[in-house]
Amino acid sequence: MRKVRDFDAELKALNERARLLQQRKVQQFGELVEATGADALDADVLAGALLAAVAEQDIATIAAWGRKGAQFFRDTRRKSSRRARGGGEGDTTAAPGAEPA
C-alpha cells in the first residue's frame, strides 16, 4: 500500500524554505553593499548606479566589472584568511629579532 503524501505540508515547507532563502539573499546583498563601501552612497545614487549596470549593453564593460568583482572577492578572502591565521593588518606583533618595517 502506498503512503499518502501530505501535499499541504510539503507546500508549506517549500514556501518556508523559499522565504528563508529570500531573507538570506537580502542579507547577503546588504553585506556586499557594506563590504564594498557602497553604503556611504546615498540610496538614490546607489539605485542609479545599479540601474545603469543593469542597462549596460557593452560586453567589454560588463566583463571588466566582472573581473573587478572577482578580484574584490579574492582580496577579501585573502584578508580574512590572514586575519584567521593572526597575520592580518591589525597584527602589530613582530617576530623576535625582526626589525620594524
Secondary structure, DSSP 8 states (H G I E B T S, - for coil): ------HHHHHHHHHHHHHHHHHHHHHHHHHHHHHHTGGGS-HHHHHHHHHHHHH---HHHHHHHHHHHHHHHHHHHHHHHHHHHT-STT-----TT----
